[in-house]
Amino acid sequence: MTAAGQPITLEAGGRRFSASRTGPADGPVVLCLHGFPDSPDTFRHQVGPLADAGYQVIVPTLRGYEPSSQPADGDYSLITMAGDVIGWLDHLDAPAAHLVGHDWGAAIAYTAGAAHPERLRSITAIAIPPLTRIPDAVRRVPKQLILSWYMTFFQLRLVAERAVSANDWWLIRRLWRRWSPGYAMSATEWRDLRQRFEQPGVLGASLGYYRRNATPPILLGLRTTEAMSRHEIPVPTLIIHGDADGCMDRRLFDHTIEPADFPAGVQRVEVPGAGHFVHLEQPDRVTRHLLEHLEHPDGTP
């Protein structure tokens, strides 16, 4: 299963990315970026309502999540992937777009907002707090180091690949259950997700995100990256997260959302009882907040 819509191919940096397009061709562009361990289908509940509201919804497959977009140099830095976003907009001949991201897609959205604000109308980040203040937040919320154990484990090359794919991808299924305890993935969802990760190179690429951007020294603030050093995001931003997220402690958002970092405005929505995949667990509520933000990104009624 893929996100509803017409299959299209996007190009950026000489690489090809499969995507879907839904909604009017002349509508404002909304780019929806998935995360790990996930696929473009994660936005299936949001695509239809956004298209019905007049938006042209583009849901791409992120760098590395298919063989055609896997770089030979293994570059999965957030700055590079923010560049993919701009390349997609250029390919679409779109001067600007609304950017929606979940998990790593949210991290890419923050990075694109800081590096290329002139190309974005708004940002909606789901389940991930602003990046630049995460190291300080982790020191204030040490429980996050326990929740983030998998990030350290993923640094073990070959060992992690073998462990993640073992026993019918048991570790991926475990992460879904831990991160969103209230969500039960259907057999069809699991079959399609497993097929995604069984494609050549996809598992290594997905772990490459962590090896480039989420090593222990980066999380603890002992080393920084270009993406982590850019505090100001001058794009209207909505941050949505669940209060029962087993991946990101909700208290991280208390310590990372600094209004001064968002001169165009920032709003936070905490969804009670929802976990990491909040847009799947409570799709109607998330879609409502998303539509309101796209219509009035500055927060005015």
C-alpha positions in Angstrom: 0.0 0.0 0.0 1.2 3.5 -0.8 -0.1 6.9 -0.1 -3.2 7.5 -2.3 -2.7 9.5 -5.5 -1.0 9.5 -8.8 2.5 7.9 -8.8 5.2 10.4 -9.9 8.9 10.6 -9.9 10.8 13.5 -8.3 14.5 14.3 -9.0 17.0 16.0 -6.8 20.8 15.9 -7.0 20.8 13.4 -9.8 18.7 10.9 -7.9 15.2 9.7 -8.5 12.6 9.5 -5.7 9.2 7.8 -6.1 6.3 9.9 -4.8 2.5 10.3 -5.0 0.5 13.4 -6.0 -3.0 14.0 -4.8 -5.3 17.0 -5.3 -5.5 19.9 -7.7 -2.4 20.5 -9.8 -2.7 24.3 -9.3 -3.2 24.0 -5.5 -0.7 25.1 -2.9 1.9 22.4 -2.5 2.1 20.4 0.7 5.1 18.0 1.0 4.7 15.2 3.6 7.9 13.5 4.8 7.8 10.2 6.6 10.2 8.9 9.2 11.6 5.6 10.6 10.7 2.8 10.7 8.0 3.9 8.3 7.0 4.7 4.7 5.1 7.3 2.7 1.9 5.5 3.5 2.1 6.9 7.0 0.2 10.0 5.8 -2.7 8.0 4.3 -5.3 9.6 6.7 -4.1 13.1 6.0 -3.8 13.0 2.2 -7.5 12.9 1.3 -8.6 15.8 3.5 -5.7 18.0 2.5 -6.5 17.3 -1.2 -10.2 18.0 -0.6 -9.3 21.3 0.9 -7.6 22.3 -2.3 -4.0 21.4 -1.6 -1.6 19.6 -4.0 -0.3 16.9 -1.7 3.1 15.4 -2.6 4.3 12.4 -0.5 7.9 11.4 -1.5 9.9 8.5 -0.4 12.9 9.8 1.6 16.5 9.4 0.5 17.7 5.8 0.8 14.3 4.2 1.3 14.4 2.8 -2.2 17.4 1.8 -4.3 17.1 4.7 -6.8 17.8 7.3 -4.2 20.7 5.7 -2.3 23.8 7.8 -2.5 27.1 6.0 -3.2 28.8 8.2 -0.5 26.2 7.3 2.1 25.4 11.0 2.8 22.3 11.0 5.0 23.0 14.3 6.7 20.0 16.5 7.5 21.5 19.4 5.6 21.8 17.2 2.5 18.2 15.9 2.9 16.9 19.4 3.3 18.6 20.0 0.0 16.5 17.1 -1.4 13.4 19.0 -0.4 14.5 22.1 -2.3 15.4 19.9 -5.3 11.9 18.4 -5.3 10.3 21.9 -5.2 12.5 22.9 -8.1 11.5 19.8 -10.0 7.8 20.6 -9.3 8.4 24.2 -10.4 7.0 25.2 -7.0 8.4 28.5 -5.6 7.3 27.5 -2.0 5.5 24.8 -0.1 4.0 23.8 3.2 6.2 21.1 4.8 4.8 18.3 7.0 7.2 15.8 8.6 7.0 13.0 11.1 10.0 11.6 13.0 13.1 12.0 10.7 10.7 13.9 8.3 10.2 16.4 11.1 14.0 16.7 11.6 14.4 17.4 7.9 11.6 19.9 8.1 13.2 21.9 10.9 16.5 21.8 9.0 14.9 23.0 5.8 13.1 25.8 7.6 16.4 27.0 9.1 18.4 26.7 5.8 15.8 27.6 3.2 13.0 29.6 4.8 12.3 31.5 1.6 11.0 28.2 0.1 8.6 27.3 2.9 5.1 28.7 3.7 4.9 26.7 7.0 6.3 23.7 8.9 4.4 21.1 10.8 6.6 18.8 12.8 5.1 15.7 14.3 6.6 13.8 17.3 10.0 15.4 17.2 11.1 18.5 19.3 13.2 21.3 17.8 16.7 19.9 17.1 19.1 22.6 18.3 18.1 22.4 22.0 17.9 18.6 22.3 21.3 18.1 23.9 20.4 20.5 26.8 16.9 18.9 27.0 18.5 15.4 27.3 20.6 16.5 30.2 17.4 17.8 31.9 15.5 14.6 31.1 18.0 11.8 31.4 15.2 9.2 30.9 15.5 10.1 27.2 18.9 8.4 27.1 17.2 5.1 28.1 14.4 5.7 25.5 17.0 6.4 22.9 19.0 3.1 23.5 18.3 2.0 19.9 20.2 5.1 18.5 23.4 3.9 20.2 22.8 0.3 19.1 22.3 1.4 15.5 25.9 2.7 15.5 27.1 -1.0 15.5 27.6 -1.6 11.8 26.6 -5.1 10.5 25.6 -6.1 14.0 22.6 -3.7 14.0 21.7 -4.7 10.4 21.6 -8.4 11.4 19.7 -7.8 14.6 17.1 -5.5 13.1 16.2 -8.0 10.3 16.3 -11.1 12.5 13.2 -13.0 13.4 10.9 -11.4 10.8 12.1 -7.9 11.7 11.2 -8.4 15.3 13.0 -5.2 16.5 11.1 -3.0 14.1 7.8 -4.4 15.4 9.0 -4.0 19.0 9.8 -0.3 18.3 6.3 0.3 16.9 4.7 -1.3 20.0 6.9 0.6 22.5 6.6 4.0 20.7 2.8 3.8 20.2 1.4 1.3 22.8 -2.1 2.2 21.8 -1.7 1.5 18.1 -2.0 -2.0 16.6 -0.5 -2.3 13.2 -2.7 -4.4 10.8 -1.3 -7.4 9.0 -1.5 -5.5 5.7 0.4 -2.6 7.1 3.1 -4.9 8.4 3.4 -6.8 5.2 3.9 -3.6 3.2 6.3 -2.1 5.7 8.4 -5.3 5.7 8.5 -5.3 1.9 9.9 -1.7 2.1 12.8 -2.7 4.3 13.5 -5.8 2.4 14.5 -3.8 -0.7 18.2 -3.8 -1.4 20.1 -1.2 0.7 17.1 0.2 2.5 17.9 -1.1 6.0 21.5 0.3 5.8 20.2 3.6 4.5 17.7 4.0 7.3 20.3 3.2 9.9 22.6 5.7 8.2 20.3 8.5 9.3 21.3 7.7 12.9 24.9 7.2 12.2 25.2 10.6 10.6 22.9 12.7 12.8 22.2 10.9 16.1 25.4 9.5 17.6 25.8 9.7 21.4 28.3 12.6 21.2 25.7 14.6 19.1 22.8 13.8 21.5 24.9 14.8 24.5 26.1 18.0 22.8 29.8 16.9 22.7 29.7 17.3 18.9 27.5 19.4 16.7 26.3 19.3 13.1 25.4 22.0 10.7 21.7 21.2 11.2 22.0 21.3 15.0 23.8 24.7 15.0 21.0 26.6 13.3 18.7 27.9 16.0 16.4 30.3 14.2 13.6 29.0 12.0 11.8 32.0 10.5 8.9 29.9 9.2 5.5 29.6 11.0 5.7 26.3 12.8 3.3 23.8 14.3 4.6 21.1 16.6 2.3 18.1 17.3 3.1 15.3 19.7 1.5 12.7 21.9 1.8 12.7 25.7 2.3 8.9 25.7 5.2 8.8 23.2 7.5 5.9 24.0 10.2 7.3 21.8 10.4 10.9 22.8 9.7 11.9 26.4 7.1 14.7 26.3 9.2 16.8 28.7 11.7 17.3 25.9 9.2 19.7 24.2 9.1 21.8 27.4 12.8 22.4 27.1 13.3 22.8 23.4 10.5 25.0 22.2 11.9 28.5 22.5 9.7 31.2 20.9 12.7 33.3 20.1 13.9 30.6 17.8 10.7 30.9 15.8 10.3 34.6 14.9 7.4 33.8 12.5 5.5 32.0 15.4 5.3 28.6 16.9 2.4 26.6 18.2 2.5 23.4 20.2 -0.3 20.8 20.4 0.0 17.9 22.8 -2.5 15.1 22.1 -3.6 13.2 25.2 -3.2 9.4 25.1 -1.3 9.3 21.8 2.1 7.9 21.2 4.8 8.5 18.6 2.6 7.7 15.6 0.0 10.3 16.7 -1.1 11.0 13.2 -2.1 7.3 12.8 -3.6 7.0 16.3 -5.7 10.1 16.3 -5.8 11.1 12.6 -8.9 13.3 12.7 -7.6 15.4 15.4 -4.1 15.8 13.8 -5.7 16.5 10.4 -7.8 19.2 11.9 -4.9 21.0 13.5 -2.9 20.6 10.3 -5.6 22.1 8.2 -6.0 25.0 10.6 -2.3 25.6 10.5 -2.1 25.6 6.7 -5.0 28.0 6.5 -3.7 30.3 9.2 0.1 29.5 9.7 0.6 32.7 11.8 -1.9 31.4 14.3 -4.6 34.0 13.7 -8.2 32.8 13.6 
